[in-house]
Amino acid sequence: MNTTHPVLHVNHVGFRPDDPLKRALVPVASDRIGWLGGETFHGVEVSSLIRHPFGSPEWMAAHHPIRGTRERTPLGEYLVCDLSALSTRGGYQIHHEGSRSVPFMIYRDVWKRCFRLLLEWYRIAACGEAVPGWHEACHLDDGRIADIGKTQDFVGGWHDAGDLRKWTSTMAFVTHSLADFVREYPDPSAVGADPDLVRHQLERAADYLIKTLDPDTGLPWHSIASDVRVPNESGVWTDNIPNSGDEREVKRDTSPATADHCVRAFAGLADWFESRDPERRRAFLSAARRILDSWKNHLQRENQPEDMLDALLALARTDPSPEWRILAAEGLRRLLDRQVHGTCFGQKQFTGFFVRNGMPDENENFQGRGGRNLFRYARRVRQLSRALLLWPAHPESARWKDGLTLLLEGCLEPMTRMSPFRALPACLCLQSDPVPGKRPLSGALCFRYFGIHAEGNNCELAQTAEAFGLAARALADPRWAALGQKQIEWIFGFNPFDCCMMTGLGYSTAAVFSPFVGQIPGAIVGGILGTPHEDQPLLCMNRQLSPMMMEYWSAPTAAVLAALAVLENQPFS
Ligand SMILES: [Zn+2]
């Protein structure tokens, strides 16, 4: 046994007893033949083992033999240990021929231990106030509007990542994730989180985000203390003195994604302040409405209102005005008009995804962060589920339900089966698409497991987990929540590197680190990317390919908070 790098993969936290997809994996060579032609694992209940003498009947009963099966996937060949039958509370380890997995728990509440840690990230990443032991009050001189040289108050928010920048899209993402968490858990102490911390962070979000809005259009400025002139210029501590010359700069730019996240954030804040401060609630609702109006006029794109679905659905959750429902239904109609039914691209194995102009949609021409349309389709799961949950009696709800079921059963679930880890691959494309490292799938369809550019997959997988949890709720079908949990397990060690990508739980050999404050409990890194030409998984400090795989980032941390909040409230079987 190699004690520094176990070859037996299992997530490092554990399993809920009701999880029907408990699995551990051993990568094997394709010519391997097991002992007497079979493969036997043992699920060892360590908590019982230590109380009974070696070899006693009780000791023997703590060893649960599990017959392994073989799974051949384009990602490699694996022995699968399906330990779903184990449901007795306890500490476990999987043994196979001298290899042992990391120890893990089977316990209903085992994943609740993540919440307090995830909220530690919010506390430590806070900008504009002192966090003893981590950093002094910082950036009290944010910032100077670059093109007019005017000093204006942009103090607050959170540091975006392992660096100190403050992109508004991330600020808003962190805010609506926190608001979604408190919707699921109005009393955060139910999951061991500090209610005062949650309240303080929501108030900080409310104070900060309102400062980012353009006085003329109401649209949020995006690049605040972030890459106004050159990349990473704002990754610095400053002297906290306004007009001293080292203020970080602000650009008066915006984008549809920033507008989307801000509407969702203001909707979440309006909900939170409803019983606490009706006047602030009105201000946030009015800010959200103004962003939507300006978005329609200033950020016009071909596929509105499809692009606005998340924003519309978020606002509709707190504001019963019918206009959000009408626009959202229009967006869903346009989306479902583009859904594939039955045979396509010379095959009938995969269906239910979306096309535009004869191509699988939402790959953004594979430029920049494109080539991730399966993750985008998972967001469509979130939108269809939210619409069904909001308006179950809507005249078009049967179509939404059929479309959602077809997307899940025809495309996303079969694509998770391409991975022995059951994590959703990134990209569906055509043989004719200019995608390096694409793998054959079926007919003219190809796929990639991993993105190539920019940050890793953790944020998308966490959003997929949340979407599957919402689908389980909307369709009253627990299997989708169980599949959602697999997406979270990938982040917590059930991945080809046996590496937990959150600091503070599990085991990690990743260089998870912020060069400004050090290791941060609860923080999650960008995650795994693929090598460009082979689509092999990669998790390393490779500045040439991407500096962000092992960098802490607010977005996956916030996305896991929102996803676990939904999943913890859903049955798995
Ligand atoms: Zn700061």
Residues whose N, C-alpha, C, O or C-beta is under 5 A from the ligand:
A	BS01	ZN	C127 G128 C138 H139
